[in-house]
Amino acid sequence: MPHERRVLLYALAGGLPAVLISMIFLWGGEYTSKVQWTLSVLILGFWLGFAFALRERVVYPLRTLSNLLAALREGDYSLRARASRDALGEVMDEINSMSRMLREQRLDAIEAATLLRTVMEQIEVAVFAFDQEQRLQLVNRAGARMLARPAERLIGRGAEEIGLADCLALGRSRTVELTFPGGAGRWGIRRRSFREHGLKHTLLVISDLTRELREEELKAWQRLVRVIGHELNNSLAPIKSIAASLVSLLSRPKTDDWQEDMQQGLSVIASRADSLSRFMSAYARLAKLPEPTLGTVSVSEWVQRVAGLETRLPVRVDAGPDLTVSADGDQLEQLLINLIRNAADAADETGGGVRVGWNKNHRQLEVWVEDDGPGLSSEANLFVPFFTTKPGGSGIGLVLCRKITENHGGSLTLENRQGSQGCVAKLRLPLETAA
């Protein structure tokens, strides 16, 4: 039964006893027929009138609320209810407040969507959104230009049809050499998943890295040529000078000490050639670092073993929690050997000590090596290849350490200790690779 009819029946039932009693007294008394019919009509009129008025009084506000909520559902936030100072008025006030709030949120959403659309159209990165059936739902101007087709002809087509199925099959982040209708080169591909209306979608972002990679490659070659040229000049200049002196010595009349001069000159040439050979070997070692072969490494055994290899001074080990790391044990050992050796070299200058330890810092495993040496005079060139301040140093130790760390998904920092003399090296590995 509808709510309106129930309200009307309740109103009629509420007045029915009084009407029946009035009718019994009226028609059972000694009244004229005119009085009886007149009063009967008045009683029944008032009874039915107030019953229908009560029904309308209850139903009208509900219809008003229904119209307001329907307008909100349709996205029309301009309607407002006139509220009174009673319980029903409080309900109307709340709906008016909700309407204003939804209107402001809608305006914010429209402005944010407009900004996002403008940014997507202006950026030089191709953005594609696919639904769970790998059908294209969104593409920006750069994506349409990359595929050499207007966006209207791309929306709704499958990834295989537009030539992006291979990109969707790649990992989350890759750099690959591909050819698209709009151009060829090296592309950075990033893929992420998101949900819309509870359904899984895939966001594919493709950026052209050709220009950036060429610029970085050119800078890398320039740095490499500068470093190698500097090292070659350091060795070839004295070799050339001494060779010219030896040729001049052979053309002059022989003296008693000419053989000694010849031996000294040849010794210097051999020394510089040997230094140049060491430099080339160090460069080859840095350039040919293999990818890590992952295995289970106990952090405690790893640190204790490497600390015991240093014979010049005792290395104190501050043990941390019992952890195992999924990593290349040989590469991690070489990394820690270099860090402890550098710390021992620094501590030798001041007669201080070296300490090594580890702990678990949030979602990272942190291994630290600190010394009581003179500290770092400058941190600008720490990881520049072949830069060294130690006599006879190769300048690749820290570069090799950082390369090993990055291959394991971690980071390596070197800085002066706070509040005391010396330096501290911190090796961090992501906790995903540690148990």
Beta strands, then each sheet from edge to edge (+ up, - down):
strand 1: 126-130
strand 2: 136-139
strand 3: 173-180
strand 4: 183-196
strand 5: 199-208
strand 6: 295-298
strand 7: 315-318
strand 8: 324-327
strand 9: 354-361
strand 10: 364-371
strand 11: 411-416
strand 12: 423-430
sheet 1: 2+ 1- 5+ 4- 3+
sheet 2: 6+ 8-
sheet 3: 7+ 9+ 10- 12+ 11-
end
